């Protein structure tokens, strides 16, 4: 009786082996197909993640550039404030003789030459003043520390005259910012 079932058992084993092999092939094909789909999705996800990261960096740089631009705008504004405006220069020159008198100096002569550009002008002023040395030093210090930019192009100091007063010949340049 057992002999009768051996061929049937072998047949069932073979069928089971074929089914198992078929299932393995089907499973491998299905998982492989899904794996390639997942791989494509992972590659797409990696690309998108890279783009997001790159744009995030650009956004951060843009924010930094905006802050730097604001700082530069403030610096430019501060630098512009160092220049005379035309009305400030005119006020400075109008009060120059009085200011020199307050220092104990006398204004002997003044010559003003204006050269205009589009945004900026450079006004050259030649002064001849006389007075005691300590008064001349105070006036020079005043010019050095003035709130606006005054460039000393040339300075000549001569001793002589009455009471040994010094004669100071100054050539000054006043950069003017035109609004």
Secondary structure, 3 states (H helix, E strand, C coil): CHHHHHHHHHHHHHHHHHHHHHHHHHHHHHHHHHHHHHHHHHHHHHHHHHHHHHHHHHHHHHHHHHHHHHHHHHHHHHHHHHCECHHHHHHHHHCHHHHHHHCCCEEEEEEEEEEECCCEEEEEEEEEEEECHHHHHHHHHHHHCCCCCCEEEEEEEEEECHHHEEEEEEEEEEEEECC
